[in-house]
Amino acid sequence: MSLWTPLHAQIHRTIRARHLFERHQNLLVAVSGGQDSLCLIKLLLDLQPKWGWNLAIAHCDHRWRSDSPANADHVQNLAQTWNIPFYLETAINPVNSEATARNWRYQVLTNIAQTYNYQYIITGHTASDRAETLLYNLMRGTGADGLQALTWQRPMTDNITLVRPLLEVTRTQTEQFCQDFNLPIWEDSTNQNLQYARNRIRNELLPYLKQNFNPQVESHLAQTAELLQAEVEYLEQTARQLRLEASVKGEKEDLQLNRHLLKKQPLALQRRVMRQVLQEILPDAPNFEHIEKITALITAPNRSQTDPFPGGAIAQVQGEWICIIKKQG
Ligand SMILES: Nc1ncnc2c1ncn2[C@@H]1O[C@H](COP(=O)(O)OP(=O)(O)OP(=O)(O)O)[C@@H](O)[C@H]1O
């Protein structure tokens, strides 16, 4: 196997073209031991001489499988073989749900990066993960924002960024790569557990779609997520600008929005402005009905008002203005 494969070249180009990271930076690579993160660390190790990065591996032991200590040892041995620093965090109490595991993991990775001065946390999410997340969110019911499905970069703190360089690589490719380089994959038994919706999408729905509709379905779904991401970013940015122009602070710190200005804007932007406003005043994320109720006030007769939102605030039309009146006391 030649040391430099088309996948090496692709990732090298992706990192450069998307400015994922620059030369000589400190990268903390999150390695579970599965095929995606093994492929990721091997690629970064091979690219390292060209970029001069300082690489390290972090592993999180959730203690939710009996073989998790052996899994952690396995990853530690790999780090030793490659002669790079290894950081392990073991959960004090076994983590028992997917969502808790994820939150705990990101917290742990951020803490390690902060303590040991890594600017980047890198994960092995692939185009296949992106396709699964897109389908999952689509079925749960979500606006375009949920359909962006995994972004290339996400700030974790002011100076730590999460980066996912494999978003254009499919799981079939990472598997092939691990085989080509004889990388010892640690099989995660919970990946076969069909109780988890994500695993059913991966093991049942996507193979069905591939076989019966389009063999390229994964890449196509991932590309859709990519297009949506850029569009959502643009719309959010434009809505932020419009919100600034349309809003003034009223009496007692209440917010007022100019209906005249908002009326001239497309519905997509009106909704986004309203969602941003509600995100600031509601205790939880606003839902579709909340956003529709307040958006309707842009064209409603004078003195119209909404019933109280969660947390007690109401919105009311006062001539040219929509006034958001927070609950008193
Ligand atoms: N136990 C672990 N230790 C370190 N890194 C991990 C661990 N599990 C997962 N990761 C990192 O997260 C990436 C995605 O893993 P996986 O798809 O299993 O997680 P997920 O729960 O779907 O994550 P997300 O919610 O971020 O999509 C892996 O490629 C790896 O980089």
The ligand as a Gaussian input file, in Angstrom:
#p B3LYP/6-31G(d) Opt

LIG

0 1
 N      -15.490000       7.106000      23.373000
 C      -14.990000       8.033000      22.573000
 N      -13.805000       8.622000      22.855000
 C      -13.288000       9.580000      22.047000
 N      -13.899000      10.031000      20.936000
 C      -15.079000       9.490000      20.599000
 C      -15.692000       8.468000      21.380000
 N      -16.853000       8.132000      20.783000
 C      -16.968000       8.898000      19.682000
 N      -15.915000       9.725000      19.552000
 C      -15.663000      10.726000      18.485000
 O      -16.914000      11.143000      17.939000
 C      -16.989000      10.766000      16.569000
 C      -18.415000      10.354000      16.256000
 O      -18.731000       9.208000      16.945000
 P      -20.201000       8.611000      16.967000
 O      -20.811000       8.744000      15.617000
 O      -20.147000       7.290000      17.643000
 O      -20.842000       9.619000      17.974000
 P      -22.237000      10.341000      18.035000
 O      -22.796000      10.071000      19.384000
 O      -23.031000      10.061000      16.831000
 O      -21.646000      11.818000      18.053000
 P      -22.369000      13.161000      17.603000
 O      -23.496000      13.413000      18.463000
 O      -21.272000      14.175000      17.804000
 O      -22.771000      12.946000      16.175000
 C      -15.952000       9.670000      16.399000
 O      -15.478000       9.602000      15.071000
 C      -14.868000      10.100000      17.365000
 O      -14.052000      11.101000      16.786000

